[in-house]
């Protein structure tokens, strides 16, 4: 299973999102072609209701703990309830460009 | 929590400086877009902060992830408390929550009233 499918399957199973986008942004970073290392997730789920941002992110991080320990290098999260998603008009925030720090990884 | 030397070092760092950013590169030359984004938010607010580069020290790089139970870099600490990573800090900055947090924690910052340009 690809990293993308893996992420999708786990998030759907654990958070039953009303809306889910799994965006592979690996190409924006200094990684080999085809690497599935940098992802952005937009998750709209009722399960986030009443939770502060940090708790929501921790929840997603723990669902994807195995992936983060094996190949998933960066995970950008946008975690919203349906109400918040609607209020924000479904807009997303652009991810920042790579500045080359990953090269330091490979030298070690 | 155990008392590994790395945890000791991190505890020391976050207890002696009000605002600490564990990042890739340094505030002048961030080596990762996510780290740069947090530097930018803090700089715009006029917060004095210390950037700790995790790249030269794999022990620290892994240690901070375990210490915070947070899998990615950057990580922002204010008055010894973990605030979050890039997405959280950027969102808190956009909503004004970050300013509020700094104010509540008694951290000084020079943010003028969102001067344009």
Backbone of each chain as ProteinMPNN parsed JSONL, in Angstrom:
{"seq_chain_A": "XXXXXXXXXXXXXXXXXXXXXXXXXXXXXXXXXXXXXXXXXXXXXXXXXXXXXXXXXXXXXXXXXXXXXXXXXXXXXXXXXXXXXXXXXXXXXXXXXXXXXXXXXXXX", "coords_chain_A": {"N_chain_A": [[0.839, -1.193, 0.0], [0.519, 2.242, -0.78], [2.004, 5.157, 0.752], [0.202, 7.249, 0.776], [-2.304, 5.961, 0.464], [-2.267, 4.443, 2.737], [-2.291, 6.394, 4.769], [-4.753, 7.569, 4.234], [-6.535, 5.412, 4.659], [-6.18, 4.901, 7.399], [-6.893, 7.331, 8.637], [-9.533, 7.625, 7.823], [-10.651, 5.39, 9.067], [-10.235, 5.952, 11.776], [-11.15, 8.531, 12.316], [-13.485, 9.038, 10.983], [-13.916, 11.103, 8.828], [-15.698, 13.958, 7.529], [-14.787, 15.279, 5.455], [-11.868, 14.834, 3.604], [-8.602, 15.508, 2.67], [-5.74, 14.323, 1.209], [-2.701, 15.354, 0.567], [0.084, 15.012, -1.38], [3.08, 16.432, -0.906], [5.657, 16.022, -1.431], [7.241, 16.523, -3.643], [7.921, 19.141, -3.368], [10.146, 19.264, -1.887], [13.597, 18.472, -0.899], [13.954, 15.626, -1.793], [14.335, 12.221, -3.014], [13.004, 11.44, -6.33], [9.634, 10.351, -6.377], [9.521, 9.777, -3.734], [7.527, 9.384, -0.888], [7.146, 11.442, 1.287], [6.497, 13.933, 2.372], [3.563, 15.264, 3.509], [0.388, 16.885, 3.303], [-2.474, 17.216, 5.215], [-5.921, 17.698, 5.137], [-8.395, 17.648, 7.307], [-11.682, 17.183, 8.085], [-13.685, 16.747, 10.703], [-16.164, 15.627, 12.974], [-15.235, 14.695, 15.317], [-13.359, 16.365, 16.322], [-14.558, 18.344, 17.678], [-14.763, 20.712, 20.245], [-12.17, 20.287, 21.024], [-8.916, 21.585, 21.69], [-6.545, 22.937, 19.31], [-3.997, 21.751, 19.585], [-4.504, 19.292, 20.778], [-5.982, 18.062, 18.799], [-4.088, 17.813, 16.76], [-2.283, 16.165, 18.051], [-3.775, 13.88, 18.279], [-4.03, 13.078, 15.585], [-1.325, 12.762, 14.98], [-0.744, 10.579, 16.606], [-2.312, 8.596, 15.515], [-0.984, 8.242, 13.161], [1.493, 7.378, 13.949], [3.192, 5.161, 13.38], [3.742, 5.546, 10.685], [5.041, 7.996, 10.79], [7.316, 7.221, 11.976], [8.463, 5.781, 10.044], [9.423, 6.771, 7.276], [7.53, 8.768, 6.664], [8.052, 12.052, 6.725], [7.388, 14.734, 7.045], [4.487, 16.329, 8.19], [1.818, 18.154, 7.533], [-0.856, 19.736, 9.039], [-4.336, 20.392, 8.892], [-6.905, 20.791, 10.847], [-10.263, 20.519, 11.321], [-13.636, 21.182, 12.428], [-16.833, 20.462, 10.934], [-18.345, 22.745, 11.021], [-16.45, 24.782, 11.452], [-14.99, 24.535, 9.141], [-16.809, 25.288, 7.218], [-17.236, 27.919, 7.929], [-14.783, 28.996, 7.324], [-14.869, 28.929, 4.684], [-13.721, 26.884, 3.26], [-11.079, 27.337, 2.613], [-7.505, 26.89, 2.093], [-4.225, 26.797, 3.589], [-1.183, 27.739, 2.184], [1.648, 25.572, 1.931], [4.977, 25.966, 3.217], [7.982, 26.593, 1.229], [10.707, 24.294, 0.539], [13.843, 24.56, 2.21], [16.161, 23.239, 2.003], [17.22, 21.834, 4.205], [16.948, 19.103, 4.505], [19.026, 17.922, 3.228], [21.046, 17.831, 5.009], [20.265, 15.681, 6.463], [20.946, 13.482, 4.955], [23.637, 13.428, 4.863], [24.505, 12.44, 7.223]], "CA_chain_A": [[0.0, 0.0, 0.0], [1.315, 3.462, -0.803], [1.886, 5.987, 1.948], [-1.033, 8.022, 0.674], [-3.44, 5.068, 0.765], [-2.111, 4.093, 4.132], [-2.756, 7.528, 5.57], [-6.189, 7.7, 3.992], [-7.241, 4.311, 5.314], [-6.134, 5.051, 8.859], [-7.655, 8.514, 9.063], [-10.961, 7.326, 7.627], [-11.07, 4.428, 10.082], [-10.168, 6.472, 13.143], [-11.791, 9.842, 12.534], [-14.653, 9.148, 10.082], [-14.005, 12.511, 8.411], [-16.711, 14.367, 6.55], [-14.009, 15.721, 4.312], [-10.459, 14.498, 3.805], [-7.69, 15.669, 1.546], [-4.372, 13.869, 1.473], [-1.939, 15.976, -0.511], [1.504, 14.656, -1.367], [3.876, 17.622, -1.235], [7.065, 15.599, -1.419], [7.966, 17.125, -4.762], [8.362, 20.483, -3.001], [11.269, 19.152, -0.955], [14.79, 17.862, -1.473], [13.917, 14.178, -1.596], [14.407, 11.53, -4.304], [11.721, 11.384, -7.028], [8.793, 9.233, -5.978], [9.489, 9.639, -2.277], [6.281, 9.837, -0.274], [7.715, 11.837, 2.582], [5.899, 15.163, 2.893], [2.132, 15.286, 3.223], [-0.514, 17.823, 3.973], [-3.806, 16.645, 5.382], [-7.025, 18.546, 5.568], [-9.338, 16.703, 7.895], [-12.867, 17.777, 8.697], [-14.308, 15.657, 11.451], [-16.914, 16.006, 14.168], [-14.508, 14.247, 16.5], [-12.497, 17.443, 16.816], [-15.379, 19.346, 18.371], [-14.428, 20.986, 21.642], [-10.764, 20.02, 21.323], [-7.979, 22.601, 21.21], [-5.749, 22.562, 18.149], [-2.868, 20.883, 19.901], [-5.048, 17.959, 21.039], [-6.367, 17.509, 17.492], [-2.864, 17.409, 16.057], [-1.716, 15.015, 18.762], [-4.616, 12.746, 17.928], [-3.639, 12.643, 14.241], [0.056, 12.277, 15.07], [-0.665, 9.241, 17.196], [-2.894, 7.66, 14.546], [0.023, 8.009, 12.12], [2.799, 7.227, 14.617], [4.024, 4.178, 12.671], [4.182, 6.172, 9.432], [6.007, 9.042, 11.13], [8.558, 6.543, 12.335], [8.992, 5.051, 8.9], [9.348, 7.34, 5.938], [6.762, 10.015, 6.633], [9.013, 12.964, 7.333], [6.715, 15.977, 7.422], [3.044, 16.195, 8.152], [1.187, 19.444, 7.783], [-2.232, 19.401, 9.372], [-5.39, 21.365, 9.063], [-7.923, 19.964, 11.506], [-11.432, 21.377, 11.502], [-14.972, 20.591, 12.48], [-17.591, 20.855, 9.734], [-18.774, 24.128, 11.214], [-15.283, 25.651, 11.235], [-14.636, 24.4, 7.719], [-17.773, 26.084, 6.477], [-16.995, 29.316, 8.265], [-13.574, 29.445, 6.647], [-15.11, 28.874, 3.244], [-12.955, 25.812, 2.647], [-9.77, 27.776, 2.093], [-6.363, 26.21, 2.69], [-3.028, 27.618, 3.729], [-0.091, 27.174, 1.385], [2.785, 25.077, 2.693], [6.192, 26.708, 2.887], [8.923, 25.899, 0.354], [11.861, 23.65, 1.169], [15.065, 25.375, 2.226], [17.338, 22.39, 1.817], [17.736, 21.208, 5.428], [16.907, 17.648, 4.379], [20.332, 17.46, 2.752], [21.846, 17.539, 6.207], [19.873, 14.349, 6.911], [21.574, 12.422, 4.181], [25.071, 13.408, 5.07], [24.858, 11.761, 8.471]], "C_chain_A": [[0.878, 1.248, 0.0], [1.081, 4.252, 0.477], [0.562, 6.748, 1.936], [-2.252, 7.158, 1.039], [-3.463, 4.699, 2.23], [-2.691, 5.172, 5.053], [-4.272, 7.643, 5.464], [-6.981, 6.663, 4.777], [-7.311, 4.526, 6.818], [-6.984, 6.218, 9.34], [-9.158, 8.25, 8.929], [-11.459, 6.397, 8.731], [-11.172, 5.065, 11.462], [-11.0, 7.732, 13.356], [-13.095, 10.022, 11.753], [-14.881, 10.586, 9.6], [-15.138, 12.767, 7.427], [-16.026, 14.835, 5.279], [-12.553, 15.388, 4.595], [-9.677, 14.754, 2.533], [-6.314, 15.222, 1.977], [-3.522, 14.349, 0.312], [-0.457, 15.639, -0.355], [2.31, 15.875, -1.815], [5.362, 17.295, -1.286], [7.879, 16.278, -2.506], [8.478, 18.528, -4.43], [9.632, 20.445, -2.153], [12.437, 18.395, -1.581], [14.842, 16.376, -1.148], [13.96, 13.496, -2.962], [13.027, 11.488, -4.977], [10.926, 10.167, -6.551], [8.719, 9.026, -4.474], [8.146, 10.138, -1.757], [6.599, 10.241, 1.156], [7.034, 13.044, 3.218], [4.42, 15.219, 2.507], [1.426, 16.416, 3.94], [-1.892, 17.18, 4.051], [-4.79, 17.722, 5.777], [-8.115, 17.599, 6.031], [-10.487, 17.472, 8.528], [-13.618, 16.655, 9.395], [-15.004, 16.185, 12.701], [-16.174, 15.633, 15.437], [-13.604, 15.33, 17.089], [-13.265, 18.453, 17.675], [-14.944, 19.484, 19.833], [-12.977, 20.732, 22.004], [-9.889, 21.18, 20.862], [-7.11, 22.021, 20.096], [-4.676, 21.526, 18.477], [-3.345, 19.448, 20.154], [-5.418, 17.287, 19.716], [-5.13, 17.0, 16.748], [-2.252, 16.188, 16.721], [-2.473, 13.741, 18.41], [-4.198, 12.188, 16.566], [-2.211, 12.082, 14.263], [0.1, 10.859, 15.637], [-1.309, 8.202, 16.277], [-1.84, 7.28, 13.498], [1.43, 7.803, 12.7], [3.721, 6.277, 13.85], [4.58, 4.794, 11.394], [5.26, 7.227, 9.722], [7.348, 8.445, 11.545], [9.192, 5.836, 11.149], [8.7, 5.724, 7.585], [8.538, 8.619, 5.827], [7.534, 11.057, 7.436], [8.346, 14.249, 7.811], [5.222, 15.836, 7.224], [2.449, 17.546, 8.515], [-0.297, 19.193, 7.977], [-3.143, 20.603, 9.418], [-6.557, 20.539, 9.599], [-9.111, 20.842, 11.877], [-12.684, 20.552, 11.774], [-15.718, 21.111, 11.253], [-17.986, 22.33, 9.814], [-17.633, 25.112, 10.923], [-14.893, 25.685, 9.757], [-15.527, 25.288, 6.866], [-17.499, 27.575, 6.679], [-15.786, 29.86, 7.501], [-13.717, 29.335, 5.135], [-14.239, 27.865, 2.52], [-11.595, 26.232, 2.123], [-8.637, 26.994, 2.773], [-5.161, 27.145, 2.73], [-1.893, 26.955, 2.957], [1.043, 26.704, 2.289], [4.048, 25.819, 2.275], [7.113, 25.899, 1.971], [10.054, 25.264, 1.155], [13.047, 24.604, 1.156], [16.321, 24.507, 2.283], [17.87, 21.675, 3.039], [17.778, 19.699, 5.36], [18.248, 17.096, 3.91], [21.228, 17.105, 3.924], [21.513, 16.149, 6.73], [20.741, 13.289, 6.266], [23.065, 12.323, 4.422], [25.462, 12.632, 6.327], [24.764, 10.258, 8.299]], "O_chain_A": [[1.88, 1.297, 0.714], [0.097, 4.045, 1.187], [-0.108, 6.87, 2.962], [-3.112, 7.572, 1.818], [-4.512, 4.648, 2.873], [-3.462, 4.895, 5.971], [-4.976, 7.792, 6.463], [-7.954, 6.981, 5.461], [-8.363, 4.357, 7.433], [-7.708, 6.105, 10.329], [-9.946, 8.605, 9.805], [-12.551, 6.587, 9.267], [-12.084, 4.756, 12.228], [-11.498, 7.97, 14.456], [-13.737, 11.067, 11.862], [-15.896, 11.206, 9.916], [-15.487, 11.914, 6.61], [-16.594, 14.797, 4.187], [-12.059, 15.63, 5.696], [-10.04, 14.279, 1.457], [-5.784, 15.686, 2.986], [-3.609, 13.818, -0.795], [0.164, 15.942, 0.664], [2.226, 16.293, -2.97], [6.212, 18.181, -1.195], [9.059, 16.575, -2.319], [9.357, 19.05, -5.116], [10.136, 21.492, -1.747], [12.304, 17.767, -2.632], [15.656, 15.925, -0.342], [13.653, 14.13, -3.971], [12.002, 11.499, -4.295], [11.485, 9.09, -6.349], [7.945, 8.198, -3.993], [7.686, 11.209, -2.153], [6.358, 9.492, 2.103], [6.995, 13.172, 4.442], [4.075, 15.221, 1.325], [1.816, 16.839, 5.029], [-2.404, 16.662, 3.058], [-4.516, 18.551, 6.644], [-8.683, 16.847, 5.24], [-10.278, 18.31, 9.405], [-14.121, 15.732, 8.755], [-14.496, 17.071, 13.388], [-16.444, 16.18, 16.506], [-13.144, 15.213, 18.224], [-12.664, 19.313, 18.319], [-14.784, 18.495, 20.548], [-12.58, 20.931, 23.152], [-10.088, 21.708, 19.768], [-6.959, 20.807, 19.958], [-4.479, 20.558, 17.744], [-2.659, 18.495, 19.783], [-5.194, 16.09, 19.536], [-5.131, 15.905, 16.185], [-1.761, 15.285, 16.044], [-1.885, 12.669, 18.263], [-4.031, 10.978, 16.408], [-1.928, 11.057, 13.643], [0.897, 10.034, 15.189], [-0.889, 7.045, 16.267], [-1.808, 6.149, 13.014], [2.429, 8.028, 12.018], [4.907, 6.565, 13.691], [5.747, 4.593, 11.058], [6.252, 7.336, 9.001], [8.384, 9.105, 11.468], [10.32, 5.35, 11.235], [7.814, 5.289, 6.85], [8.829, 9.466, 4.983], [7.654, 10.96, 8.657], [8.7, 14.786, 8.86], [4.757, 15.294, 6.221], [2.563, 18.014, 9.648], [-0.925, 18.512, 7.168], [-2.783, 21.673, 9.909], [-7.119, 19.701, 8.894], [-8.979, 21.79, 12.65], [-12.774, 19.384, 11.398], [-15.292, 22.074, 10.615], [-17.964, 23.056, 8.82], [-17.819, 26.125, 10.249], [-14.521, 26.725, 9.212], [-15.074, 25.946, 5.929], [-17.526, 28.37, 5.74], [-15.764, 31.019, 7.088], [-12.775, 29.62, 4.396], [-14.036, 27.968, 1.31], [-11.02, 25.549, 1.275], [-8.796, 26.5, 3.89], [-5.093, 28.14, 2.007], [-1.676, 25.748, 3.07], [1.363, 27.351, 3.286], [4.177, 26.248, 1.129], [7.039, 24.671, 1.938], [10.321, 25.645, 2.295], [13.233, 25.365, 0.206], [17.412, 24.997, 2.577], [18.874, 20.969, 2.943], [18.556, 19.068, 6.076], [18.569, 15.936, 4.166], [22.059, 16.2, 3.843], [22.349, 15.501, 7.361], [21.205, 12.346, 6.908], [23.678, 11.276, 4.214], [26.612, 12.218, 6.475], [25.025, 9.511, 9.243]]}, "seq_chain_B": "XXXXXXXXXXXXXXXXXXXXXXXXXXXXXXXXXXXXXXXXXXXXXXXXXXXXXXXXXXXXXXXXXXXXXXXXXXXXXXXXXXXXXXXXXXXXXXXXXXXXXXXXXXXXXXXXXXXXX", "coords_chain_B": {"N_chain_B": [[8.62, 10.275, 32.245], [12.064, 10.243, 31.654], [15.412, 10.757, 32.905], [17.366, 11.449, 31.025], [20.448, 12.793, 29.73], [19.913, 14.427, 27.557], [17.238, 15.186, 27.888], [17.55, 16.625, 30.176], [19.11, 18.706, 29.225], [17.277, 19.894, 27.478], [15.267, 20.65, 29.223], [16.664, 22.483, 30.724], [17.162, 24.408, 28.796], [14.534, 25.343, 28.108], [13.689, 26.335, 30.494], [15.245, 28.444, 31.087], [14.965, 30.363, 29.162], [12.455, 32.469, 27.916], [11.056, 32.192, 25.434], [11.521, 29.632, 23.281], [12.607, 28.183, 20.307], [12.805, 25.163, 18.837], [14.427, 24.164, 16.06], [15.2, 23.742, 12.49], [18.217, 24.703, 11.318], [19.131, 28.174, 11.809], [17.636, 31.201, 13.236], [18.374, 33.221, 11.439], [19.241, 31.908, 9.146], [17.174, 29.777, 8.35], [16.732, 26.282, 7.794], [14.656, 24.951, 6.75], [11.436, 25.085, 5.436], [9.24, 25.015, 7.119], [10.244, 25.613, 9.631], [11.159, 28.159, 9.043], [8.774, 29.505, 8.649], [7.702, 29.693, 11.205], [9.643, 31.215, 12.484], [9.246, 33.551, 11.084], [6.673, 34.331, 11.924], [7.114, 34.801, 14.654], [9.034, 36.788, 14.518], [7.638, 38.816, 13.244], [5.832, 39.452, 15.2], [7.529, 40.587, 16.931], [8.793, 39.246, 19.001], [11.229, 38.312, 21.371], [13.278, 35.609, 20.907], [14.849, 32.385, 21.34], [16.55, 30.485, 19.021], [17.038, 27.08, 18.602], [19.128, 25.028, 16.977], [18.529, 21.891, 15.653], [19.727, 20.288, 13.836], [22.608, 19.766, 13.861], [22.835, 17.928, 15.901], [21.918, 14.819, 16.35], [20.997, 13.481, 18.584], [19.675, 15.398, 20.088], [17.788, 16.106, 18.237], [16.164, 13.832, 18.018], [15.617, 13.593, 20.683], [14.082, 15.858, 21.428], [11.74, 15.329, 20.156], [10.783, 13.11, 21.529], [10.646, 14.178, 24.072], [8.645, 16.156, 23.888], [6.655, 14.622, 22.94], [5.973, 14.814, 20.258], [6.039, 14.597, 16.793], [7.479, 16.033, 14.878], [9.691, 18.674, 13.655], [9.541, 22.183, 13.315], [9.422, 23.073, 16.888], [7.734, 24.894, 19.29], [8.336, 26.485, 22.359], [6.958, 28.191, 25.115], [7.652, 29.894, 27.987], [8.469, 27.477, 29.186], [6.494, 25.771, 28.375], [5.041, 23.579, 26.007], [3.956, 24.716, 22.903], [3.313, 24.142, 20.21], [3.625, 22.917, 16.784], [4.598, 23.951, 13.46], [2.131, 24.36, 11.952], [0.249, 24.86, 13.962], [1.316, 27.093, 15.287], [1.3, 28.948, 13.206], [-1.418, 29.122, 12.676], [-2.355, 30.031, 15.128], [-1.119, 32.446, 15.187], [-2.365, 33.751, 13.068], [-4.979, 33.974, 14.005], [-4.677, 35.565, 16.154], [-4.346, 34.394, 18.569], [-1.825, 33.681, 19.395], [-0.555, 36.003, 20.143], [-2.143, 36.633, 22.274], [-1.588, 34.516, 23.981], [1.128, 35.012, 24.54], [0.9, 37.416, 25.842], [-0.649, 36.679, 28.06], [1.157, 35.024, 29.305], [3.0, 36.751, 30.11], [5.082, 37.495, 28.464], [7.242, 39.689, 26.833], [6.65, 41.572, 23.908], [7.052, 43.318, 20.811], [5.06, 43.907, 19.074], [3.698, 46.072, 16.821], [0.591, 47.681, 15.979], [-0.318, 45.607, 13.846], [1.197, 46.67, 11.491], [1.048, 47.635, 8.143], [2.984, 46.366, 5.435]], "CA_chain_B": [[9.792, 11.023, 31.791], [13.308, 9.803, 32.272], [16.324, 11.86, 33.158], [18.507, 11.379, 30.129], [21.144, 14.079, 29.623], [19.262, 15.254, 26.546], [16.047, 15.775, 28.508], [18.085, 17.62, 31.107], [19.532, 19.832, 28.394], [16.07, 20.548, 26.961], [14.616, 21.29, 30.37], [17.492, 23.624, 31.05], [16.945, 25.382, 27.727], [13.196, 25.951, 28.126], [13.406, 27.004, 31.77], [16.047, 29.654, 31.203], [14.594, 31.35, 28.148], [10.993, 32.538, 27.815], [10.555, 31.66, 24.165], [12.548, 28.818, 22.639], [12.155, 27.471, 19.116], [13.66, 24.075, 18.341], [14.222, 24.331, 14.626], [16.276, 23.315, 11.6], [18.933, 25.92, 10.965], [18.989, 29.195, 12.844], [16.642, 32.197, 12.832], [18.819, 34.015, 10.291], [19.239, 31.001, 7.989], [16.417, 28.541, 8.6], [17.032, 25.27, 6.766], [13.434, 24.209, 6.46], [10.367, 26.059, 5.259], [8.334, 25.007, 8.265], [10.939, 26.378, 10.662], [11.193, 29.557, 8.604], [7.442, 30.082, 8.821], [7.529, 30.019, 12.625], [10.549, 32.347, 12.714], [8.614, 34.734, 10.514], [5.559, 34.735, 12.799], [7.672, 35.344, 15.893], [9.719, 38.03, 14.191], [6.626, 39.821, 12.953], [5.258, 39.879, 16.476], [8.562, 41.269, 17.697], [9.122, 38.475, 20.202], [12.612, 37.873, 21.487], [13.279, 34.162, 21.115], [16.1, 31.697, 21.062], [16.418, 29.362, 18.098], [17.985, 26.001, 18.861], [19.257, 24.214, 15.761], [18.619, 20.469, 16.002], [20.398, 19.518, 12.776], [23.946, 19.229, 14.154], [22.831, 17.0, 17.022], [20.848, 13.825, 16.191], [20.465, 13.142, 19.911], [18.723, 16.454, 20.432], [16.723, 16.066, 17.241], [15.243, 12.777, 18.454], [15.26, 13.845, 22.08], [13.011, 16.846, 21.566], [10.5, 14.672, 19.705], [10.315, 12.279, 22.645], [10.36, 15.056, 25.207], [7.354, 16.826, 23.668], [5.731, 13.674, 22.329], [5.565, 15.513, 19.024], [6.923, 13.884, 15.863], [8.149, 16.833, 13.849], [10.361, 19.935, 13.956], [9.91, 22.906, 14.539], [8.608, 23.011, 18.094], [7.827, 26.16, 20.027], [8.081, 26.497, 23.797], [6.825, 29.491, 25.763], [7.725, 29.737, 29.447], [8.599, 26.075, 29.552], [5.342, 24.966, 27.96], [4.985, 23.296, 24.579], [2.836, 25.386, 22.245], [2.936, 23.381, 19.029], [4.515, 22.942, 15.631], [4.417, 25.02, 12.475], [0.729, 24.638, 11.609], [-0.438, 25.427, 15.118], [1.819, 28.438, 15.53], [0.824, 29.826, 12.141], [-2.854, 29.344, 12.842], [-2.526, 30.869, 16.319], [-0.676, 33.785, 14.8], [-3.388, 34.332, 12.197], [-6.202, 34.286, 14.757], [-4.358, 36.46, 17.271], [-4.196, 33.611, 19.8], [-0.42, 33.623, 19.795], [-0.354, 37.268, 20.831], [-2.882, 36.492, 23.53], [-0.815, 33.582, 24.808], [2.336, 35.695, 25.002], [0.448, 38.419, 26.798], [-1.062, 35.975, 29.282], [2.325, 34.437, 29.959], [3.876, 37.836, 30.527], [6.254, 37.622, 27.595], [7.198, 40.977, 26.142], [6.863, 41.601, 22.46], [6.964, 44.696, 20.354], [4.142, 43.972, 17.935], [2.896, 47.269, 16.599], [-0.735, 47.24, 15.55], [-0.232, 45.012, 12.507], [1.556, 47.659, 10.488], [1.121, 47.094, 6.786], [4.346, 46.303, 4.893]], "C_chain_B": [[11.058, 10.438, 32.425], [14.257, 11.001, 32.391], [17.566, 11.781, 32.3], [19.146, 12.761, 30.037], [20.479, 15.003, 28.612], [18.029, 15.942, 27.135], [16.464, 16.887, 29.468], [18.434, 18.9, 30.346], [18.314, 20.618, 27.887], [15.369, 21.309, 28.087], [15.342, 22.571, 30.755], [17.211, 24.776, 30.071], [15.606, 26.098, 27.909], [12.876, 26.615, 29.465], [14.197, 28.307, 31.9], [15.692, 30.732, 30.182], [13.076, 31.296, 27.964], [10.46, 31.856, 26.566], [11.688, 30.924, 23.454], [11.93, 28.107, 21.445], [13.192, 26.42, 18.73], [13.386, 23.976, 16.851], [15.368, 23.72, 13.814], [16.937, 24.562, 11.049], [18.802, 26.915, 12.1], [18.055, 30.294, 12.339], [17.068, 33.031, 11.621], [18.811, 33.173, 9.012], [18.494, 29.715, 8.306], [16.681, 27.565, 7.457], [15.807, 24.461, 6.397], [12.308, 25.232, 6.412], [9.437, 26.153, 6.455], [8.948, 25.799, 9.429], [10.924, 27.865, 10.312], [9.849, 30.239, 8.849], [7.205, 30.493, 10.273], [8.419, 31.211, 12.992], [9.879, 33.638, 12.24], [7.489, 35.25, 11.415], [6.098, 35.402, 14.061], [8.333, 36.699, 15.636], [8.711, 39.146, 13.942], [5.996, 40.348, 14.237], [6.266, 40.649, 17.327], [8.892, 40.564, 19.002], [10.605, 38.16, 20.209], [12.59, 36.376, 21.735], [14.643, 33.576, 20.802], [15.816, 30.543, 20.11], [17.471, 28.318, 18.42], [17.993, 25.084, 17.645], [19.425, 22.743, 16.138], [19.431, 19.677, 14.981], [21.78, 18.979, 13.152], [23.941, 18.132, 15.21], [21.662, 16.001, 16.936], [20.206, 13.442, 17.529], [19.4, 14.139, 20.339], [17.51, 16.392, 19.509], [15.688, 14.993, 17.59], [14.717, 13.066, 19.853], [14.085, 14.796, 22.223], [11.677, 16.242, 21.128], [9.914, 13.816, 20.825], [9.873, 13.139, 23.812], [8.961, 15.667, 25.079], [6.27, 15.851, 23.256], [5.11, 14.314, 21.084], [6.531, 15.082, 17.94], [7.729, 14.74, 14.917], [8.804, 18.08, 14.438], [9.765, 20.957, 12.99], [8.958, 22.667, 15.717], [8.836, 24.291, 18.905], [7.476, 25.968, 21.507], [7.973, 27.927, 24.302], [6.743, 29.264, 27.259], [7.683, 28.266, 29.86], [7.463, 25.187, 29.092], [5.312, 24.802, 26.447], [3.741, 23.937, 23.957], [2.367, 24.603, 21.024], [3.984, 23.47, 17.937], [4.106, 24.05, 14.671], [2.947, 25.371, 12.216], [0.008, 25.345, 12.742], [0.009, 26.866, 15.347], [1.3, 29.4, 14.454], [-0.664, 30.144, 12.297], [-3.118, 30.265, 14.044], [-2.11, 32.308, 16.037], [-1.785, 34.48, 14.009], [-4.632, 34.741, 12.987], [-5.95, 35.253, 15.908], [-4.145, 35.718, 18.589], [-2.767, 33.6, 20.318], [-0.065, 34.871, 20.608], [-0.955, 37.179, 22.231], [-2.095, 35.613, 24.51], [0.415, 34.263, 25.396], [1.983, 36.716, 26.081], [0.126, 37.75, 28.131], [0.121, 35.412, 30.057], [3.313, 35.502, 30.403], [5.151, 37.945, 29.71], [6.149, 38.941, 26.833], [7.395, 40.805, 24.646], [6.484, 42.982, 21.955], [5.923, 44.913, 19.28], [3.413, 45.299, 17.852], [1.534, 46.802, 16.097], [-0.683, 46.849, 14.084], [0.046, 46.02, 11.395], [1.638, 47.001, 9.115], [2.543, 47.26, 6.272], [5.379, 46.233, 6.001]], "O_chain_B": [[11.084, 10.176, 33.628], [13.912, 12.12, 32.01], [18.679, 12.013, 32.771], [18.479, 13.776, 30.239], [20.479, 16.221, 28.786], [17.805, 17.132, 26.909], [15.824, 17.935, 29.558], [18.101, 20.01, 30.762], [18.322, 21.849, 27.87], [14.941, 22.451, 27.919], [14.728, 23.592, 31.065], [17.047, 25.932, 30.461], [15.552, 27.327, 27.867], [11.908, 27.369, 29.569], [13.865, 29.166, 32.717], [16.085, 31.889, 30.336], [12.49, 30.218, 27.869], [9.533, 31.049, 26.629], [12.69, 31.529, 23.073], [10.863, 27.503, 21.555], [14.314, 26.75, 18.346], [12.255, 23.734, 16.431], [16.362, 23.248, 14.365], [16.293, 25.38, 10.393], [18.413, 26.559, 13.212], [17.717, 30.325, 11.156], [16.219, 33.496, 10.861], [18.43, 33.648, 7.942], [19.116, 28.673, 8.511], [16.833, 27.966, 6.303], [15.921, 23.394, 5.794], [12.238, 26.134, 7.247], [8.913, 27.221, 6.771], [8.258, 26.552, 10.116], [10.705, 28.716, 11.174], [9.799, 31.414, 9.215], [6.58, 31.521, 10.538], [7.995, 32.106, 13.723], [9.939, 34.672, 12.907], [7.367, 36.455, 11.639], [5.597, 36.444, 14.483], [8.205, 37.63, 16.432], [8.908, 40.281, 14.375], [5.671, 41.531, 14.348], [5.902, 41.282, 18.318], [9.23, 41.21, 19.994], [11.175, 37.785, 19.184], [11.947, 35.917, 22.68], [15.466, 34.173, 20.108], [14.938, 29.719, 20.37], [18.659, 28.63, 18.503], [16.989, 24.447, 17.326], [20.356, 22.389, 16.861], [19.785, 18.524, 15.229], [22.103, 17.845, 12.8], [24.958, 17.464, 15.396], [20.556, 16.294, 17.39], [19.019, 13.12, 17.59], [18.36, 13.767, 20.882], [16.371, 16.593, 19.931], [14.484, 15.22, 17.471], [13.552, 12.824, 20.167], [13.195, 14.57, 23.042], [10.621, 16.592, 21.655], [8.702, 13.8, 21.04], [8.859, 12.868, 24.456], [8.193, 15.691, 26.041], [5.092, 16.208, 23.224], [3.892, 14.338, 20.906], [7.742, 15.185, 18.135], [8.593, 14.219, 14.211], [8.51, 18.483, 15.564], [9.496, 20.566, 11.854], [7.857, 22.138, 15.56], [9.969, 24.7, 19.162], [6.456, 25.37, 21.848], [8.796, 28.777, 23.961], [5.876, 28.536, 27.743], [6.948, 27.879, 30.769], [7.453, 23.989, 29.376], [5.529, 25.757, 25.702], [2.622, 23.727, 24.423], [1.166, 24.421, 20.822], [5.07, 24.016, 18.129], [3.365, 24.964, 15.031], [2.569, 26.542, 12.257], [-0.741, 26.297, 12.525], [-0.816, 27.751, 15.573], [0.908, 30.527, 14.758], [-1.105, 31.273, 12.08], [-3.974, 31.149, 13.993], [-2.678, 33.256, 16.579], [-2.1, 35.646, 14.25], [-5.266, 35.747, 12.668], [-6.889, 35.708, 16.562], [-3.808, 36.328, 19.603], [-2.529, 33.521, 21.523], [0.631, 34.796, 21.621], [-0.353, 37.593, 23.222], [-1.961, 35.928, 25.693], [0.713, 34.121, 26.582], [2.677, 36.852, 27.088], [0.569, 38.197, 29.189], [0.102, 35.33, 31.285], [4.343, 35.192, 31.002], [6.174, 38.425, 30.197], [5.107, 39.265, 26.264], [8.204, 39.996, 24.193], [5.71, 43.709, 22.578], [5.889, 45.965, 18.642], [2.598, 45.617, 18.717], [1.361, 45.616, 15.819], [-0.967, 47.656, 13.198], [-0.76, 46.199, 10.481], [2.233, 45.935, 8.961], [3.228, 48.211, 6.647], [6.577, 46.175, 5.726]]}, "name": "protein", "num_of_chains": 2, "seq": "XXXXXXXXXXXXXXXXXXXXXXXXXXXXXXXXXXXXXXXXXXXXXXXXXXXXXXXXXXXXXXXXXXXXXXXXXXXXXXXXXXXXXXXXXXXXXXXXXXXXXXXXXXXXXXXXXXXXXXXXXXXXXXXXXXXXXXXXXXXXXXXXXXXXXXXXXXXXXXXXXXXXXXXXXXXXXXXXXXXXXXXXXXXXXXXXXXXXXXXXXXXXXXXXXXXXXXXXXXXXXXXXX"}
